[in-house]
Amino acid sequence: MSPFRLAVVGAGRCGLVHAVNARRWFPAAELACIVDVDPARAAEAGAELGVASFTSLEDALAGAALDGVVITTPTFTH
């Protein structure tokens, strides 16, 4: 069975917590990428987590085969 490929949108404190928790508590999930509108924050988080980084969800959806997305941005941006 192939892993459930997951993207985390939002590379702030909450996003990084969710990304790390997904790896720790859901072994069937694979963190595929992280997305943040701030290019520096996206790149830093991607490097820290060892995954691809994108600056828009549209780019992530076009550039990575994903099965799910965790949105960790401020509520008003959902």
C-alpha positions as CSV (number, residue, x, y, z in Angstrom):
1,M,0.0,0.0,0.0
2,S,1.4,3.4,-0.9
3,P,1.6,6.1,1.7
4,F,-1.0,8.8,2.1
5,R,0.8,11.9,0.7
6,L,0.1,15.0,2.8
7,A,0.7,18.7,2.3
8,V,0.8,21.2,5.1
9,V,-0.3,24.7,4.2
10,G,1.2,27.2,6.6
11,A,4.8,27.0,7.8
12,G,4.3,28.9,11.0
13,R,4.5,27.4,14.5
14,C,1.2,25.6,14.2
15,G,2.1,24.2,10.7
16,L,5.4,22.8,11.8
17,V,3.8,21.2,14.9
18,H,1.2,19.5,12.6
19,A,3.8,18.4,10.2
20,V,6.0,16.8,12.9
21,N,2.9,15.2,14.5
22,A,1.8,13.8,11.2
23,R,5.1,12.0,10.9
24,R,5.2,10.8,14.4
25,W,1.6,9.6,14.9
26,F,0.5,8.6,11.5
27,P,3.0,6.1,10.0
28,A,0.8,5.6,6.9
29,A,1.2,9.3,6.1
30,E,4.1,10.8,4.2
31,L,4.7,14.5,4.5
32,A,5.0,15.4,0.8
33,C,5.5,19.2,1.0
34,I,4.9,22.4,2.9
35,V,3.3,25.6,1.6
36,D,3.7,29.1,2.8
37,V,3.2,32.4,0.9
38,D,6.5,33.7,2.4
39,P,9.2,32.2,0.1
40,A,11.9,32.3,2.8
41,R,9.7,30.6,5.4
42,A,8.5,28.0,2.9
43,A,12.1,27.2,1.9
44,E,13.3,27.1,5.5
45,A,10.5,24.8,6.7
46,G,11.0,22.6,3.6
47,A,14.7,22.2,4.3
48,E,14.1,21.6,8.0
49,L,11.5,18.9,7.2
50,G,13.3,17.5,4.2
51,V,10.4,18.0,1.8
52,A,9.5,20.2,-1.2
53,S,8.3,23.7,-0.5
54,F,5.9,25.8,-2.4
55,T,4.5,29.4,-2.1
56,S,1.0,28.5,-3.2
57,L,-1.4,25.6,-2.9
58,E,-2.0,25.7,-6.6
59,D,1.7,25.1,-7.2
60,A,1.8,22.3,-4.7
61,L,-1.2,20.6,-6.3
62,A,0.5,20.9,-9.7
63,G,3.9,19.8,-8.5
64,A,3.2,17.0,-6.1
65,A,0.9,14.0,-6.1
66,L,-1.2,14.6,-2.9
67,D,-3.9,12.7,-1.1
68,G,-4.7,15.3,1.5
69,V,-4.0,18.8,2.8
70,V,-3.8,20.2,6.3
71,I,-4.6,23.9,6.5
72,T,-2.8,25.6,9.3
73,T,-3.2,29.2,8.3
74,P,-5.2,31.8,10.2
75,T,-8.9,31.0,10.2
76,F,-9.9,34.0,8.1
77,T,-7.7,32.7,5.2
78,H,-9.4,29.3,5.0
